């Protein structure tokens, strides 16, 4: 199991924080669209695979990385009534 965690951590699907003798004390799961976006930016994901992934996102109605980021930005904005 340790090798699998390490491999997922190297690729970016999880973030690992060890404490003392526990190498995997805390494990944070990263959203798949974020990881795939980062891997695509690095040129690791083949174009054919990326096209299939985007098609699958459309079928499953999963938001793209860009749309998720836009929603996060909008959620940080406050209306004038709430801010005042």
PDB file of N, CA, C and O in Angstrom:
ATOM      1  N   UNK A   1       0.829  -1.194   0.000  1.00  0.00           N
ATOM      2  CA  UNK A   1       0.000   0.000   0.000  1.00  0.00           C
ATOM      3  C   UNK A   1       0.871   1.255   0.000  1.00  0.00           C
ATOM      4  O   UNK A   1       0.500   2.252  -0.618  1.00  0.00           O
ATOM      5  N   UNK A   2       1.990   1.229   0.661  1.00  0.00           N
ATOM      6  CA  UNK A   2       2.873   2.390   0.719  1.00  0.00           C
ATOM      7  C   UNK A   2       3.375   2.817  -0.642  1.00  0.00           C
ATOM      8  O   UNK A   2       3.485   4.011  -0.918  1.00  0.00           O
ATOM      9  N   UNK A   3       3.684   1.842  -1.505  1.00  0.00           N
ATOM     10  CA  UNK A   3       4.148   2.182  -2.864  1.00  0.00           C
ATOM     11  C   UNK A   3       3.050   2.866  -3.665  1.00  0.00           C
ATOM     12  O   UNK A   3       3.311   3.811  -4.410  1.00  0.00           O
ATOM     13  N   UNK A   4       1.822   2.387  -3.508  1.00  0.00           N
ATOM     14  CA  UNK A   4       0.697   2.982  -4.233  1.00  0.00           C
ATOM     15  C   UNK A   4       0.489   4.422  -3.786  1.00  0.00           C
ATOM     16  O   UNK A   4       0.301   5.304  -4.623  1.00  0.00           O
ATOM     17  N   UNK A   5       0.520   4.677  -2.460  1.00  0.00           N
ATOM     18  CA  UNK A   5       0.391   6.044  -1.959  1.00  0.00           C
ATOM     19  C   UNK A   5       1.506   6.926  -2.491  1.00  0.00           C
ATOM     20  O   UNK A   5       1.267   8.055  -2.919  1.00  0.00           O
ATOM     21  N   UNK A   6       2.722   6.408  -2.461  1.00  0.00           N
ATOM     22  CA  UNK A   6       3.863   7.185  -2.938  1.00  0.00           C
ATOM     23  C   UNK A   6       3.706   7.524  -4.415  1.00  0.00           C
ATOM     24  O   UNK A   6       3.990   8.649  -4.826  1.00  0.00           O
ATOM     25  N   UNK A   7       3.254   6.555  -5.220  1.00  0.00           N
ATOM     26  CA  UNK A   7       3.067   6.802  -6.655  1.00  0.00           C
ATOM     27  C   UNK A   7       1.985   7.849  -6.888  1.00  0.00           C
ATOM     28  O   UNK A   7       2.149   8.737  -7.724  1.00  0.00           O
ATOM     29  N   UNK A   8       0.881   7.747  -6.153  1.00  0.00           N
ATOM     30  CA  UNK A   8      -0.189   8.740  -6.287  1.00  0.00           C
ATOM     31  C   UNK A   8       0.287  10.119  -5.843  1.00  0.00           C
ATOM     32  O   UNK A   8      -0.121  11.133  -6.409  1.00  0.00           O
ATOM     33  N   UNK A   9       1.138  10.155  -4.844  1.00  0.00           N
ATOM     34  CA  UNK A   9       1.691  11.424  -4.378  1.00  0.00           C
ATOM     35  C   UNK A   9       2.632  12.049  -5.390  1.00  0.00           C
ATOM     36  O   UNK A   9       2.618  13.265  -5.585  1.00  0.00           O
ATOM     37  N   UNK A  10       3.444  11.236  -6.032  1.00  0.00           N
ATOM     38  CA  UNK A  10       4.382  11.738  -7.044  1.00  0.00           C
ATOM     39  C   UNK A  10       3.623  12.342  -8.218  1.00  0.00           C
ATOM     40  O   UNK A  10       3.988  13.406  -8.718  1.00  0.00           O
ATOM     41  N   UNK A  11       2.579  11.671  -8.654  1.00  0.00           N
ATOM     42  CA  UNK A  11       1.799  12.145  -9.804  1.00  0.00           C
ATOM     43  C   UNK A  11       0.951  13.354  -9.423  1.00  0.00           C
ATOM     44  O   UNK A  11       0.687  14.207 -10.269  1.00  0.00           O
ATOM     45  N   UNK A  12       0.519  13.443  -8.160  1.00  0.00           N
ATOM     46  CA  UNK A  12      -0.227  14.611  -7.710  1.00  0.00           C
ATOM     47  C   UNK A  12      -1.670  14.356  -7.310  1.00  0.00           C
ATOM     48  O   UNK A  12      -2.385  15.299  -6.969  1.00  0.00           O
ATOM     49  N   UNK A  13      -2.117  13.103  -7.342  1.00  0.00           N
ATOM     50  CA  UNK A  13      -3.506  12.807  -6.979  1.00  0.00           C
ATOM     51  C   UNK A  13      -3.748  12.889  -5.475  1.00  0.00           C
ATOM     52  O   UNK A  13      -4.884  13.085  -5.041  1.00  0.00           O
ATOM     53  N   UNK A  14      -2.689  12.739  -4.676  1.00  0.00           N
ATOM     54  CA  UNK A  14      -2.809  12.918  -3.231  1.00  0.00           C
ATOM     55  C   UNK A  14      -1.609  13.718  -2.732  1.00  0.00           C
ATOM     56  O   UNK A  14      -0.556  13.756  -3.369  1.00  0.00           O
ATOM     57  N   UNK A  15      -1.792  14.356  -1.579  1.00  0.00           N
ATOM     58  CA  UNK A  15      -0.697  15.035  -0.889  1.00  0.00           C
ATOM     59  C   UNK A  15      -0.539  14.324   0.445  1.00  0.00           C
ATOM     60  O   UNK A  15      -1.517  14.061   1.145  1.00  0.00           O
ATOM     61  N   UNK A  16       0.693  14.022   0.784  1.00  0.00           N
ATOM     62  CA  UNK A  16       0.986  13.205   1.956  1.00  0.00           C
ATOM     63  C   UNK A  16       1.794  14.012   2.959  1.00  0.00           C
ATOM     64  O   UNK A  16       2.730  14.725   2.598  1.00  0.00           O
ATOM     65  N   UNK A  17       1.413  13.886   4.230  1.00  0.00           N
ATOM     66  CA  UNK A  17       2.191  14.491   5.309  1.00  0.00           C
ATOM     67  C   UNK A  17       2.459  13.423   6.351  1.00  0.00           C
ATOM     68  O   UNK A  17       1.535  12.903   6.977  1.00  0.00           O
ATOM     69  N   UNK A  18       3.707  13.105   6.530  1.00  0.00           N
ATOM     70  CA  UNK A  18       4.080  12.128   7.538  1.00  0.00           C
ATOM     71  C   UNK A  18       4.339  12.801   8.878  1.00  0.00           C
ATOM     72  O   UNK A  18       4.706  13.975   8.934  1.00  0.00           O
ATOM     73  N   UNK A  19       4.147  12.049   9.956  1.00  0.00           N
ATOM     74  CA  UNK A  19       4.435  12.537  11.300  1.00  0.00           C
ATOM     75  C   UNK A  19       5.164  11.425  12.030  1.00  0.00           C
ATOM     76  O   UNK A  19       4.640  10.324  12.200  1.00  0.00           O
ATOM     77  N   UNK A  20       6.378  11.730  12.456  1.00  0.00           N
ATOM     78  CA  UNK A  20       7.173  10.733  13.170  1.00  0.00           C
ATOM     79  C   UNK A  20       7.363   9.483  12.329  1.00  0.00           C
ATOM     80  O   UNK A  20       7.716   9.575  11.154  1.00  0.00           O
ATOM     81  N   UNK A  21       7.133   8.319  12.917  1.00  0.00           N
ATOM     82  CA  UNK A  21       7.335   7.067  12.177  1.00  0.00           C
ATOM     83  C   UNK A  21       6.214   6.772  11.166  1.00  0.00           C
ATOM     84  O   UNK A  21       6.337   5.861  10.348  1.00  0.00           O
ATOM     85  N   UNK A  22       5.129   7.544  11.230  1.00  0.00           N
ATOM     86  CA  UNK A  22       3.998   7.342  10.317  1.00  0.00           C
ATOM     87  C   UNK A  22       4.208   8.143   9.036  1.00  0.00           C
ATOM     88  O   UNK A  22       3.970   9.350   9.006  1.00  0.00           O
ATOM     89  N   UNK A  23       4.651   7.475   7.991  1.00  0.00           N
ATOM     90  CA  UNK A  23       4.940   8.158   6.726  1.00  0.00           C
ATOM     91  C   UNK A  23       3.683   8.701   6.057  1.00  0.00           C
ATOM     92  O   UNK A  23       3.749   9.651   5.277  1.00  0.00           O
ATOM     93  N   UNK A  24       2.545   8.098   6.362  1.00  0.00           N
ATOM     94  CA  UNK A  24       1.292   8.506   5.728  1.00  0.00           C
ATOM     95  C   UNK A  24       0.257   8.903   6.770  1.00  0.00           C
ATOM     96  O   UNK A  24      -0.880   8.434   6.726  1.00  0.00           O
ATOM     97  N   UNK A  25       0.641   9.762   7.704  1.00  0.00           N
ATOM     98  CA  UNK A  25      -0.257  10.153   8.794  1.00  0.00           C
ATOM     99  C   UNK A  25      -1.467  10.916   8.244  1.00  0.00           C
ATOM    100  O   UNK A  25      -2.604  10.641   8.626  1.00  0.00           O
ATOM    101  N   UNK A  26      -1.219  11.864   7.355  1.00  0.00           N
ATOM    102  CA  UNK A  26      -2.300  12.651   6.761  1.00  0.00           C
ATOM    103  C   UNK A  26      -2.227  12.525   5.248  1.00  0.00           C
ATOM    104  O   UNK A  26      -1.161  12.675   4.651  1.00  0.00           O
ATOM    105  N   UNK A  27      -3.371  12.248   4.635  1.00  0.00           N
ATOM    106  CA  UNK A  27      -3.438  12.116   3.180  1.00  0.00           C
ATOM    107  C   UNK A  27      -4.589  12.980   2.684  1.00  0.00           C
ATOM    108  O   UNK A  27      -5.733  12.802   3.102  1.00  0.00           O
ATOM    109  N   UNK A  28      -4.283  13.911   1.796  1.00  0.00           N
ATOM    110  CA  UNK A  28      -5.280  14.797   1.194  1.00  0.00           C
ATOM    111  C   UNK A  28      -5.519  14.348  -0.236  1.00  0.00           C
ATOM    112  O   UNK A  28      -4.575  14.209  -1.013  1.00  0.00           O
ATOM    113  N   UNK A  29      -6.766  14.122  -0.582  1.00  0.00           N
ATOM    114  CA  UNK A  29      -7.113  13.720  -1.946  1.00  0.00           C
ATOM    115  C   UNK A  29      -7.356  14.988  -2.773  1.00  0.00           C
ATOM    116  O   UNK A  29      -8.172  15.828  -2.394  1.00  0.00           O
ATOM    117  N   UNK A  30      -6.663  15.122  -3.880  1.00  0.00           N
ATOM    118  CA  UNK A  30      -6.775  16.279  -4.760  1.00  0.00           C
ATOM    119  C   UNK A  30      -7.851  15.984  -5.812  1.00  0.00           C
ATOM    120  O   UNK A  30      -7.958  14.858  -6.298  1.00  0.00           O
ATOM    121  N   UNK A  31      -8.640  16.997  -6.158  1.00  0.00           N
ATOM    122  CA  UNK A  31      -9.702  16.803  -7.151  1.00  0.00           C
ATOM    123  C   UNK A  31      -9.074  16.351  -8.473  1.00  0.00           C
ATOM    124  O   UNK A  31      -8.098  16.943  -8.933  1.00  0.00           O
ATOM    125  N   UNK A  32      -9.633  15.303  -9.081  1.00  0.00           N
ATOM    126  CA  UNK A  32      -9.054  14.759 -10.311  1.00  0.00           C
ATOM    127  C   UNK A  32      -8.899  15.779 -11.438  1.00  0.00           C
ATOM    128  O   UNK A  32      -7.906  15.744 -12.165  1.00  0.00           O
ATOM    129  N   UNK A  33      -9.867  16.687 -11.594  1.00  0.00           N
ATOM    130  CA  UNK A  33      -9.735  17.661 -12.693  1.00  0.00           C
ATOM    131  C   UNK A  33      -8.551  18.600 -12.467  1.00  0.00           C
ATOM    132  O   UNK A  33      -7.931  19.058 -13.427  1.00  0.00           O
ATOM    133  N   UNK A  34      -8.236  18.887 -11.211  1.00  0.00           N
ATOM    134  CA  UNK A  34      -7.074  19.727 -10.902  1.00  0.00           C
ATOM    135  C   UNK A  34      -5.785  19.011 -11.282  1.00  0.00           C
ATOM    136  O   UNK A  34      -4.894  19.601 -11.893  1.00  0.00           O
ATOM    137  N   UNK A  35      -5.692  17.741 -10.919  1.00  0.00           N
ATOM    138  CA  UNK A  35      -4.488  16.961 -11.218  1.00  0.00           C
ATOM    139  C   UNK A  35      -4.316  16.806 -12.727  1.00  0.00           C
ATOM    140  O   UNK A  35      -3.219  16.992 -13.254  1.00  0.00           O
ATOM    141  N   UNK A  36      -5.384  16.469 -13.408  1.00  0.00           N
ATOM    142  CA  UNK A  36      -5.298  16.265 -14.856  1.00  0.00           C
ATOM    143  C   UNK A  36      -4.930  17.564 -15.559  1.00  0.00           C
ATOM    144  O   UNK A  36      -4.165  17.551 -16.523  1.00  0.00           O
ATOM    145  N   UNK A  37      -5.468  18.684 -15.085  1.00  0.00           N
ATOM    146  CA  UNK A  37      -5.100  19.983 -15.658  1.00  0.00           C
ATOM    147  C   UNK A  37      -3.596  20.241 -15.482  1.00  0.00           C
ATOM    148  O   UNK A  37      -2.919  20.658 -16.421  1.00  0.00           O
ATOM    149  N   UNK A  38      -3.087  19.993 -14.283  1.00  0.00           N
ATOM    150  CA  UNK A  38      -1.661  20.212 -14.026  1.00  0.00           C
ATOM    151  C   UNK A  38      -0.783  19.287 -14.867  1.00  0.00           C
ATOM    152  O   UNK A  38       0.236  19.716 -15.407  1.00  0.00           O
ATOM    153  N   UNK A  39      -1.179  18.015 -14.978  1.00  0.00           N
ATOM    154  CA  UNK A  39      -0.409  17.076 -15.792  1.00  0.00           C
ATOM    155  C   UNK A  39      -0.451  17.468 -17.266  1.00  0.00           C
ATOM    156  O   UNK A  39       0.542  17.329 -17.980  1.00  0.00           O
ATOM    157  N   UNK A  40      -1.599  17.955 -17.716  1.00  0.00           N
ATOM    158  CA  UNK A  40      -1.729  18.399 -19.103  1.00  0.00           C
ATOM    159  C   UNK A  40      -0.851  19.626 -19.361  1.00  0.00           C
ATOM    160  O   UNK A  40      -0.234  19.739 -20.420  1.00  0.00           O
ATOM    161  N   UNK A  41      -0.796  20.541 -18.393  1.00  0.00           N
ATOM    162  CA  UNK A  41       0.049  21.728 -18.520  1.00  0.00           C
ATOM    163  C   UNK A  41       1.525  21.355 -18.634  1.00  0.00           C
ATOM    164  O   UNK A  41       2.292  22.041 -19.309  1.00  0.00           O
ATOM    165  N   UNK A  42       1.919  20.270 -17.975  1.00  0.00           N
ATOM    166  CA  UNK A  42       3.308  19.796 -18.034  1.00  0.00           C
ATOM    167  C   UNK A  42       3.596  18.994 -19.299  1.00  0.00           C
ATOM    168  O   UNK A  42       4.744  18.638 -19.564  1.00  0.00           O
ATOM    169  N   UNK A  43       2.547  18.706 -20.087  1.00  0.00           N
ATOM    170  CA  UNK A  43       2.720  17.947 -21.325  1.00  0.00           C
ATOM    171  C   UNK A  43       2.802  16.447 -21.105  1.00  0.00           C
ATOM    172  O   UNK A  43       3.297  15.725 -21.971  1.00  0.00           O
ATOM    173  N   UNK A  44       2.330  15.967 -19.975  1.00  0.00           N
ATOM    174  CA  UNK A  44       2.413  14.544 -19.654  1.00  0.00           C
ATOM    175  C   UNK A  44       1.239  13.760 -20.240  1.00  0.00           C
ATOM    176  O   UNK A  44       1.379  12.580 -20.559  1.00  0.00           O
ATOM    177  N   UNK A  45       0.092  14.406 -20.382  1.00  0.00           N
ATOM    178  CA  UNK A  45      -1.123  13.725 -20.855  1.00  0.00           C
ATOM    179  C   UNK A  45      -1.176  13.782 -22.384  1.00  0.00           C
ATOM    180  O   UNK A  45      -1.131  14.874 -22.951  1.00  0.00           O
ATOM    181  N   UNK A  46      -1.270  12.645 -23.057  1.00  0.00           N
ATOM    182  CA  UNK A  46      -1.383  12.645 -24.525  1.00  0.00           C
ATOM    183  C   UNK A  46      -2.676  13.338 -24.980  1.00  0.00           C
ATOM    184  O   UNK A  46      -3.695  13.275 -24.292  1.00  0.00           O
ATOM    185  N   UNK A  47      -2.624  13.994 -26.133  1.00  0.00           N
ATOM    186  CA  UNK A  47      -3.778  14.735 -26.648  1.00  0.00           C
ATOM    187  C   UNK A  47      -4.989  13.831 -26.845  1.00  0.00           C
ATOM    188  O   UNK A  47      -6.119  14.245 -26.585  1.00  0.00           O
ATOM    189  N   UNK A  48      -4.766  12.610 -27.299  1.00  0.00           N
ATOM    190  CA  UNK A  48      -5.885  11.686 -27.514  1.00  0.00           C
ATOM    191  C   UNK A  48      -6.579  11.363 -26.188  1.00  0.00           C
ATOM    192  O   UNK A  48      -7.807  11.314 -26.121  1.00  0.00           O
ATOM    193  N   UNK A  49      -5.794  11.145 -25.148  1.00  0.00           N
ATOM    194  CA  UNK A  49      -6.359  10.834 -23.849  1.00  0.00           C
ATOM    195  C   UNK A  49      -7.129  12.025 -23.302  1.00  0.00           C
ATOM    196  O   UNK A  49      -8.195  11.867 -22.707  1.00  0.00           O
ATOM    197  N   UNK A  50      -6.580  13.226 -23.510  1.00  0.00           N
ATOM    198  CA  UNK A  50      -7.236  14.431 -23.030  1.00  0.00           C
ATOM    199  C   UNK A  50      -8.582  14.616 -23.722  1.00  0.00           C
ATOM    200  O   UNK A  50      -9.551  15.030 -23.085  1.00  0.00           O
ATOM    201  N   UNK A  51      -8.654  14.318 -25.007  1.00  0.00           N
ATOM    202  CA  UNK A  51      -9.920  14.425 -25.744  1.00  0.00           C
ATOM    203  C   UNK A  51     -10.953  13.443 -25.186  1.00  0.00           C
ATOM    204  O   UNK A  51     -12.121  13.795 -25.021  1.00  0.00           O
ATOM    205  N   UNK A  52     -10.530  12.231 -24.900  1.00  0.00           N
ATOM    206  CA  UNK A  52     -11.436  11.231 -24.323  1.00  0.00           C
ATOM    207  C   UNK A  52     -11.891  11.682 -22.936  1.00  0.00           C
ATOM    208  O   UNK A  52     -13.065  11.544 -22.592  1.00  0.00           O
ATOM    209  N   UNK A  53     -10.973  12.215 -22.145  1.00  0.00           N
ATOM    210  CA  UNK A  53     -11.315  12.698 -20.804  1.00  0.00           C
ATOM    211  C   UNK A  53     -12.347  13.824 -20.880  1.00  0.00           C
ATOM    212  O   UNK A  53     -13.321  13.823 -20.128  1.00  0.00           O
ATOM    213  N   UNK A  54     -12.138  14.772 -21.774  1.00  0.00           N
ATOM    214  CA  UNK A  54     -13.096  15.881 -21.918  1.00  0.00           C
ATOM    215  C   UNK A  54     -14.461  15.386 -22.375  1.00  0.00           C
ATOM    216  O   UNK A  54     -15.490  15.861 -21.896  1.00  0.00           O
ATOM    217  N   UNK A  55     -14.471  14.435 -23.298  1.00  0.00           N
ATOM    218  CA  UNK A  55     -15.747  13.850 -23.733  1.00  0.00           C
ATOM    219  C   UNK A  55     -16.459  13.190 -22.562  1.00  0.00           C
ATOM    220  O   UNK A  55     -17.672  13.331 -22.405  1.00  0.00           O
ATOM    221  N   UNK A  56     -15.708  12.475 -21.746  1.00  0.00           N
ATOM    222  CA  UNK A  56     -16.305  11.802 -20.590  1.00  0.00           C
ATOM    223  C   UNK A  56     -16.838  12.813 -19.578  1.00  0.00           C
ATOM    224  O   UNK A  56     -17.872  12.580 -18.950  1.00  0.00           O
ATOM    225  N   UNK A  57     -16.143  13.924 -19.419  1.00  0.00           N
ATOM    226  CA  UNK A  57     -16.619  14.977 -18.513  1.00  0.00           C
ATOM    227  C   UNK A  57     -17.948  15.554 -19.003  1.00  0.00           C
ATOM    228  O   UNK A  57     -18.829  15.873 -18.204  1.00  0.00           O
ATOM    229  N   UNK A  58     -18.080  15.682 -20.310  1.00  0.00           N
ATOM    230  CA  UNK A  58     -19.336  16.187 -20.866  1.00  0.00           C
ATOM    231  C   UNK A  58     -20.460  15.203 -20.591  1.00  0.00           C
ATOM    232  O   UNK A  58     -21.548  15.603 -20.176  1.00  0.00           O
ATOM    233  N   UNK A  59     -20.206  13.920 -20.818  1.00  0.00           N
ATOM    234  CA  UNK A  59     -21.226  12.884 -20.596  1.00  0.00           C
ATOM    235  C   UNK A  59     -21.648  12.848 -19.126  1.00  0.00           C
ATOM    236  O   UNK A  59     -22.838  12.741 -18.828  1.00  0.00           O
ATOM    237  N   UNK A  60     -20.687  12.935 -18.213  1.00  0.00           N
ATOM    238  CA  UNK A  60     -20.990  12.844 -16.782  1.00  0.00           C
ATOM    239  C   UNK A  60     -21.352  14.199 -16.175  1.00  0.00           C
ATOM    240  O   UNK A  60     -21.683  14.282 -14.992  1.00  0.00           O
ATOM    241  N   UNK A  61     -21.290  15.254 -16.976  1.00  0.00           N
ATOM    242  CA  UNK A  61     -21.610  16.626 -16.550  1.00  0.00           C
ATOM    243  C   UNK A  61     -20.683  17.122 -15.444  1.00  0.00           C
ATOM    244  O   UNK A  61     -21.075  17.911 -14.584  1.00  0.00           O
ATOM    245  N   UNK A  62     -19.446  16.638 -15.490  1.00  0.00           N
ATOM    246  CA  UNK A  62     -18.436  17.103 -14.539  1.00  0.00           C
ATOM    247  C   UNK A  62     -17.910  18.446 -15.017  1.00  0.00           C
ATOM    248  O   UNK A  62     -17.654  18.627 -16.207  1.00  0.00           O
ATOM    249  N   UNK A  63     -17.748  19.380 -14.107  1.00  0.00           N
ATOM    250  CA  UNK A  63     -17.226  20.691 -14.469  1.00  0.00           C
ATOM    251  C   UNK A  63     -15.756  20.589 -14.838  1.00  0.00           C
ATOM    252  O   UNK A  63     -15.001  19.828 -14.233  1.00  0.00           O
ATOM    253  N   UNK A  64     -15.360  21.362 -15.833  1.00  0.00           N
ATOM    254  CA  UNK A  64     -13.954  21.405 -16.214  1.00  0.00           C
ATOM    255  C   UNK A  64     -13.169  22.156 -15.136  1.00  0.00           C
ATOM    256  O   UNK A  64     -13.748  22.817 -14.274  1.00  0.00           O
ATOM    257  N   UNK A  65     -11.869  22.044 -15.200  1.00  0.00           N
ATOM    258  CA  UNK A  65     -11.004  22.745 -14.251  1.00  0.00           C
ATOM    259  C   UNK A  65     -11.266  24.248 -14.318  1.00  0.00           C
ATOM    260  O   UNK A  65     -11.370  24.912 -13.287  1.00  0.00           O
ATOM    261  N   UNK A  66     -11.371  24.778 -15.528  1.00  0.00           N
ATOM    262  CA  UNK A  66     -11.574  26.205 -15.713  1.00  0.00           C
ATOM    263  C   UNK A  66     -12.896  26.662 -15.107  1.00  0.00           C
ATOM    264  O   UNK A  66     -12.952  27.707 -14.459  1.00  0.00           O
ATOM    265  N   UNK A  67     -13.968  25.883 -15.313  1.00  0.00           N
ATOM    266  CA  UNK A  67     -15.268  26.247 -14.750  1.00  0.00           C
ATOM    267  C   UNK A  67     -15.260  26.149 -13.228  1.00  0.00           C
ATOM    268  O   UNK A  67     -15.873  26.971 -12.547  1.00  0.00           O
ATOM    269  N   UNK A  68     -14.567  25.144 -12.695  1.00  0.00           N
ATOM    270  CA  UNK A  68     -14.458  25.026 -11.239  1.00  0.00           C
ATOM    271  C   UNK A  68     -13.721  26.220 -10.649  1.00  0.00           C
ATOM    272  O   UNK A  68     -14.113  26.740  -9.604  1.00  0.00           O
ATOM    273  N   UNK A  69     -12.658  26.655 -11.310  1.00  0.00           N
ATOM    274  CA  UNK A  69     -11.895  27.808 -10.832  1.00  0.00           C
ATOM    275  C   UNK A  69     -12.741  29.074 -10.899  1.00  0.00           C
ATOM    276  O   UNK A  69     -12.694  29.897  -9.985  1.00  0.00           O
ATOM    277  N   UNK A  70     -13.511  29.238 -11.967  1.00  0.00           N
ATOM    278  CA  UNK A  70     -14.380  30.411 -12.098  1.00  0.00           C
ATOM    279  C   UNK A  70     -15.424  30.441 -10.981  1.00  0.00           C
ATOM    280  O   UNK A  70     -15.708  31.499 -10.420  1.00  0.00           O
ATOM    281  N   UNK A  71     -15.988  29.288 -10.665  1.00  0.00           N
ATOM    282  CA  UNK A  71     -16.968  29.218  -9.571  1.00  0.00           C
ATOM    283  C   UNK A  71     -16.322  29.542  -8.228  1.00  0.00           C
ATOM    284  O   UNK A  71     -16.932  30.196  -7.382  1.00  0.00           O
ATOM    285  N   UNK A  72     -15.110  29.092  -8.036  1.00  0.00           N
ATOM    286  CA  UNK A  72     -14.404  29.408  -6.784  1.00  0.00           C
ATOM    287  C   UNK A  72     -14.174  30.907  -6.659  1.00  0.00           C
ATOM    288  O   UNK A  72     -14.327  31.472  -5.575  1.00  0.00           O
ATOM    289  N   UNK A  73     -13.809  31.551  -7.753  1.00  0.00           N
ATOM    290  CA  UNK A  73     -13.581  32.990  -7.724  1.00  0.00           C
ATOM    291  C   UNK A  73     -14.878  33.734  -7.414  1.00  0.00           C
ATOM    292  O   UNK A  73     -14.891  34.668  -6.612  1.00  0.00           O
ATOM    293  N   UNK A  74     -15.975  33.312  -8.060  1.00  0.00           N
ATOM    294  CA  UNK A  74     -17.262  33.967  -7.824  1.00  0.00           C
ATOM    295  C   UNK A  74     -17.721  33.781  -6.390  1.00  0.00           C
ATOM    296  O   UNK A  74     -18.338  34.680  -5.820  1.00  0.00           O
ATOM    297  N   UNK A  75     -17.433  32.638  -5.801  1.00  0.00           N
ATOM    298  CA  UNK A  75     -17.880  32.392  -4.426  1.00  0.00           C
ATOM    299  C   UNK A  75     -17.105  33.249  -3.423  1.00  0.00           C
ATOM    300  O   UNK A  75     -17.564  33.456  -2.300  1.00  0.00           O
ATOM    301  N   UNK A  76     -15.939  33.744  -3.820  1.00  0.00           N
ATOM    302  CA  UNK A  76     -15.154  34.601  -2.938  1.00  0.00           C
ATOM    303  C   UNK A  76     -15.646  36.048  -2.959  1.00  0.00           C
ATOM    304  O   UNK A  76     -15.364  36.818  -2.042  1.00  0.00           O
ATOM    305  N   UNK A  77     -16.384  36.413  -4.012  1.00  0.00           N
ATOM    306  CA  UNK A  77     -16.898  37.774  -4.122  1.00  0.00           C
ATOM    307  C   UNK A  77     -18.120  37.944  -3.229  1.00  0.00           C
ATOM    308  O   UNK A  77     -18.947  37.040  -3.119  1.00  0.00           O
ATOM    309  N   UNK A  78     -18.227  39.098  -2.597  1.00  0.00           N
ATOM    310  CA  UNK A  78     -19.377  39.360  -1.754  1.00  0.00           C
ATOM    311  C   UNK A  78     -20.173  40.511  -2.363  1.00  0.00           C
ATOM    312  O   UNK A  78     -19.612  41.427  -2.964  1.00  0.00           O
ATOM    313  N   UNK A  79     -21.476  40.442  -2.195  1.00  0.00           N
ATOM    314  CA  UNK A  79     -22.309  41.530  -2.692  1.00  0.00           C
ATOM    315  C   UNK A  79     -22.096  42.756  -1.811  1.00  0.00           C
ATOM    316  O   UNK A  79     -21.624  42.650  -0.679  1.00  0.00           O
ATOM    317  N   UNK A  80     -22.446  43.899  -2.339  1.00  0.00           N
ATOM    318  CA  UNK A  80     -22.273  45.146  -1.586  1.00  0.00           C
ATOM    319  C   UNK A  80     -23.112  45.119  -0.311  1.00  0.00           C
ATOM    320  O   UNK A  80     -22.667  45.592   0.735  1.00  0.00           O
ATOM    321  N   UNK A  81     -24.319  44.568  -0.394  1.00  0.00           N
ATOM    322  CA  UNK A  81     -25.193  44.514   0.779  1.00  0.00           C
ATOM    323  C   UNK A  81     -24.576  43.675   1.900  1.00  0.00           C
ATOM    324  O   UNK A  81     -24.645  44.048   3.071  1.00  0.00           O
ATOM    325  N   UNK A  82     -23.968  42.531   1.533  1.00  0.00           N
ATOM    326  CA  UNK A  82     -23.389  41.638   2.540  1.00  0.00           C
ATOM    327  C   UNK A  82     -22.063  42.188   3.088  1.00  0.00           C
ATOM    328  O   UNK A  82     -21.741  41.983   4.259  1.00  0.00           O
ATOM    329  N   UNK A  83     -21.301  42.881   2.242  1.00  0.00           N
ATOM    330  CA  UNK A  83     -19.994  43.388   2.655  1.00  0.00           C
ATOM    331  C   UNK A  83     -20.118  44.589   3.563  1.00  0.00           C
ATOM    332  O   UNK A  83     -19.275  44.797   4.435  1.00  0.00           O
ATOM    333  N   UNK A  84     -21.157  45.383   3.373  1.00  0.00           N
ATOM    334  CA  UNK A  84     -21.317  46.648   4.102  1.00  0.00           C
ATOM    335  C   UNK A  84     -21.863  46.454   5.446  1.00  0.00           C
ATOM    336  O   UNK A  84     -22.054  47.423   6.180  1.00  0.00           O
TER     337      UNK A  84
END
